[in-house]
């Protein structure tokens, strides 16, 4: 099957090339840019003599005619403008931006500061949290790939939200991300001198992933949920750690909760639940599509601490996008993704 990628000059697009170049069923038919046409190795020298396709201009009609799936690894607003060109055409669309994730247009305007796509597109777009929406993903023609922070947070919270063992009003998410999550465009906050030996909070109570997390939690809870969500930038290249604090409705020991998580994710190859007393670190998932989860119930405070880690460019972006493509085309969801984490 032939894949087209739009937006390959960014980190997410670069990861799509790395995965799909070795995929057993997909081949990269074309790569596209809104900028100058030139070999992809000009953008990414590490691809020299490995992947030498030329970045070409974006021609939706040509892409539809020649490819089976198109990955939009473009920024918000740009994706929204492109997606309607592929809507109801004979091609599957996977959007890695935030343009299709929020079902309420007013919420998108508030948090993303752009005009939303047409309601008809939003209605048809399927939210691609692979482990929790498989049936809809399998039937989807247009898919909203989840954000990096929401992926880590939602996979960590889902079992206890769905089993209703926690107070839904108590959710606090303390999240930390490597600098690649900010994208490849230069900015003051991501300069080496600003970030090195530093650790800072940003977008306090204003991060655009907040309504995405709340939207899915509310669906699972059956009633509206509001969260406290704090994001921090740490001086590493890639990786996300979300540490979540929730109040238990009644006392449950850690072992029983770990049993719940292990049973919940037993059929999902990319979620690994750690044993009691062992917690994951971001380096342990680097370069892979895994989400690793550890937890501890504190009988003294009645609170549960959940730690969830992912590689923001893999399970938080390109890896999950390919996992979703596998599901959409009826393939083994692990195809092309059996990548061991890079360590150290």
N, C-alpha and C positions, 0 to 999 in steps of 0.2 A: 504494500500500500504506500502511496506517495504522500509525503507531508511537505507543506510549505510553512515557512517560519517568517513572520513579519516582526522586525524589531531585534535583529540578531546582534546589534552593537551594544546591547545592555547585558548585564550579568545573567539575567534569567534566560535570554536568548542564547547566550554562550553555553549555558548548561544544557539547554535543549539540544544544541548541536552535539555536545559531548555524549549525551545519552542516545540520541537517535542515530548517530553515526555507527553505533555498534548494536542497534536494535535488530532482532532476528526477523521482524515482520514489516517494520516501517523503513522506508528509505527517504532521505532528504532530497526532495525533487528541486526545491528552489528556496533561496533566502532573499529577503527583501528589505529595503530601507527607503526612507523618505529623503535621505541625503545622497551624497555622491555615489555613483555606481563604481565599485572597485572590488578587488578580491577580498574575501573575508579575512585573509591573513594580514591585511593592512590594519584591520581593527584588532585582530588577535594573532600576534606573531607566533604564539605557541601552536597554532594550527598549520603552520608551514609544512608542506609535503604530506599532510594528513587529511586536511579538508580544504580544498582550494577553489570552492565555488565562488562565483562573482555575485556580490550584492547587487540586485537589480531593483528597478523602480516597482512600485506597487500597482499592479494591474488586476483588480478583482476578477474581471471576466476571464482573464487568462489563467489565474490561479484556480478558479472554479473548474475550468475546462480540463486542467492538467493534474489536479491533486484531489486526494480523498479527504484530507483534513488540513485545516490551517490553524496554526498556533499564533495567537496575537500576544507577543511579548512587548507590547507598547505601553506607554504611560496612560493613566486615566485621562479621559476626554478623547485622546487619539484613538484608543480602542473603540470607544463608543461611536465615534464617527465612522470607523471602518466596519464595524460589525453589521451595520444595516446593509452594507454592500453584499454581504454573504447570507443574509437572512432569507430563509426559504429557497435557498439554492441547493444544488446537488453536491453539498460538501458539509462536513462536520466542522464546527467552530469551537475552539477552546480558548477562552480569553483569560489571560493571567493578570489583568488589571482589576481594579475595583468597580468597573463600570456596570457590571451585570449582577453584582452580588446583592445589592439592596433592593428589595421589592417595592419600597415606598419612594416615589420620586422626590417628595419633599425632603425626606431624610438624606437622599443623595445630594441634593442641592445644598443642604445645611453643612454636611460634613466634607464634601469634596469640592464645593464651590464651583461646580460646572452644571450645565444643563444635562439632564438625564437622557438616556436613549428612549425610544418610543415604548409606550406601555405594552404594545404587542410583543416586542422583543423581550422585555423584562418578564412578562408572563410566561413565555416559552423557555427562558433560560433556566437550566437546572443547576442548583448549587452543588458543586462537586467535592464535598467532603467524602472521600472515597469509602471509608469504612462505615459510614452511616447513611449513605444515600445510593447504594449500589443499584437497586432496581430502577430508579429514575435515571441514573447515569447511563445504564445500559440502553435505555430507549431514547436518550437525548440526541438532538442534532446540534444544539447550541448549549455551551456549558460555561458557567462562571467558576473558574478555579479559585478556591479560597485563598485568603491572605495568609501571610506567614504567621503573624501573631495569633489570628483566629484558629489556625490549624493546631498549633501547640496547645492553646487554651481549651479549645472545644474537645479535642481528644482526651485531655486530662480530666475534664469536668463531666463528660457525657455519662459515664456509668452511674455516678451518684445523683446527677440531676434526674435521669430517667427512672432510677429506683426510688426517687423522692426521699432520700435519707438525710438530706441537708436542708437548711433554711435557705430558700432561694433569694432572700433579701440580703444574705450575708457575704456574697461572693466578692472577694478582693483578688485581683490579678496583678502581680508584680512581675513585669516582663523586662527582659534584657536581651539586646540584639547586637550582633556584630555589625560592622560598618558597611558591609556589602548590601545590607538591607536598605540603605539610603540611595542605592543606585550608583551609576557610573559617572553621572554629571558632577563636576567639581562644585564644592560649596565650602564656605568658611568652616562650618562645624565638622567637616570630615577631613580637613587638612591634618597632616601628620602631627604638626606642632600643637594643634588644638586637641587632638584625640589621644595621642600617646601619653601614657601614665595619667590618664584622666578617666572619669566615670561620671556621666551626667544624665539627669532626667530631662525629658523633652516632651512637648505637646501635652502638658499636664491637664488631664481630664478633657483633652481635645483631640485625641488621636482618631483618625478616620476609620480605624478598625473597630472602634467601640460599638457602633450600631450593628455591625456584621456579627459580632459575638452575641450581642443582646438579641438579635433577631433569631438566631438558631437556638439559643438557650430558652427563649420564650416559647418556641415551637415545641421543644421537648418538655418544658414545664407545664404547658397548657395554659399559661397566664403570663402576662408581661413581666419581664425581669430587667432590673437595672444593676449595673456592676460598677465597681471602682476599678479603673484600669490605668495603671501607670507604666510608662515605657522609658527605658534607659538605654543609652548607647555605651557599649563597652569596647575597649581597645583590642578587639580581635577581628579577623576578617569575616568569618562566617559562623553562624550558630545562634540559636535562640534558646533561652531558658525562661520558662514561665513558672513562677512559684505562686501557688494559689492557696488562699486561706478561706475556709468555709466552716460554718457552725453546723455540727451534727444535731439532728432532731432528738436522738437518743444515743446513749453510749454504745459504741461498736468498736471492737478492738481492731488493731491494724491487720491482723491475719485474716479476719473475715472480709475486710474491705479489699485486701489483696486478692483473695479468692474471687470476689466479685469482678475485679478488673481482669484477672487471668481468664475467667470463664467468658467474659464479654468479648475479649480480644483474641480468644484461642483460635479463631478461624481467620484472623487478619494478620498476614505475614509481616507487615511493616510496623506493627506496634509491639514493643517488647516491655513487659512488666517486670520490674526488678524485685528481688526477694526482700524480705523484711530487713530493714536497717541498711539497705544499699540504695543509693540515690545516683541518678545519671548525671553526667557532665557533657557539655556541648562537644568536646573533642571526641567523645565516644560515638557520635553519629556523623561526624564531619565527612562530607562527600557521599553520603548514603541517603536512602529514602526512609530511614527508620525514624520512628518517634519512640523515645524511651521514657517510661513513666515510673516514678517512685512515690511512695506516700507514707504518711505516719499519722495515726489518730492519737491526740493528746487527751488522755482522760482527765487531766488536771484542769484544762480549759474548755474541754468539750469541742475543740476545733480540730479539723482535719487539714493537714498540709499536703498538697499535691505538687510534685515537681515533674514538669514535662519538658523534654528537650528535643529539638529538631535542627537540621541544617536548613537555614532559611532559604537557600537557593535550590534545595532539593525537595524535601517533603513540604517545604513552605512555598514552593514555586514550580520549577521545571519537573522535578521528580513526580510530584503529585499530578501534574498535567499529563505526563506520560502514563502514569498509573490509570488516570481517567480515560485516556485515549484507548488503552488496552481494554478497559471495561466496555467502552462505547462500541468497539469493534469485535467484542466477543472473544478476546484473547485472554490468556493467563495474565492476571493483573501484575505479576512480577516480571513479565517479559521485558528485557532490556534494563532491568532495575536491580538485578542481583549483584550489587556493588558493595563490597565490604567497606566499612568506614576506614578512612585514612588515619593511621595512628603511628607515631605520635603527631 
